[in-house]
Amino acid sequence: MKWINEPIKDTGYSETMLALTHEEAKIIAGELSPVLRALRKKYDRLEDVRQSGEATEKQLDKWVILQERIKSIECFIAHIKYKFY
């Protein structure tokens, strides 16, 4: 695992990224699976409240944040499974 600077095409700038080996990526994906289940459980509870029309503004904000986190983790795990499994 190491930090790398990836050039951004046609800008002269670069973006700092974290590079992972195959094994490190597999380990992290495995560790994120229980986290993903827990996030989905919280999301499902908030989804029920939202659909009932009784969600507060704070609950709606949390629902959106959870949705984004779930998408990010699912995307990471899917990329790892597609590439390495």
N, C-alpha and C positions, 0 to 999 in steps of 0.2 A: 504494500500500500504506500503510495507516495503522491505528493501534490505535483501537478504538471501545469504548464502554461500552454494553452492551445491558442494559436493565432485565429483571430476572427477575420475571415476573408474580406479583402478589399477595404479594411479599415485602418490597419496599422496598429491595432490594439490586440491584446490577448485576454483570454479568460482563464482564470485559475480553476482547475478541476482536480478531483481526487481519482487517482487511477488504482484499480483493484486487480489482483491476479484472479485467475479462474477460481482457485480454491477459496480465496477471501470472499469473492462474490457469492459463491455457493453457501458459505457459512453464514454470511449476513442475510441472505434470502431465507435460509432455514430459521434463523432467529427472528425474522420479521413475521413469519407465519402466525405465531400466537398473538403477536401485537395486532396483526390484521384482523384476526377473529374478534379480539376485544373491541377494536374500533368499530367493526361491523355491528356488534351487539349494541354498543352505545348509539350508533347511527340508527339502527332499527327502532330503538326506543324513542328517539327523537322524531323519527319519521312517523311513528304512530301518533305522537302528540301533535305534530304538524298537520297531519291529515285530519285529525279530529277538530282542528281549528282553534285549539286552546294553547298553542305555542306562544311563549313570550318572545320579545325581540332578542333577548339573550339566548334563548334556546334556538331560535332561527339562525343566529350568528354561529353558534356552536355546530349546528347541523351542516352549514355550508363549509366550515373549517374541517369537520370530520369527512365530508364528501371529498374535499381536495386531498386530504391526507390518504384516504383509502385509495383514490385513483393513483396517487404517486407510488404508494407501496405496491399496489397491484401491477402497475407498469414495470417497476423494478423487478419484481419476482417473475413476471412474464418474460421479460428480456433475458433474465438469467436462465430460466427453464428452456426457452427457445434456443439460446446459444449453446448451453453447456450440458443439457440433459438429453 
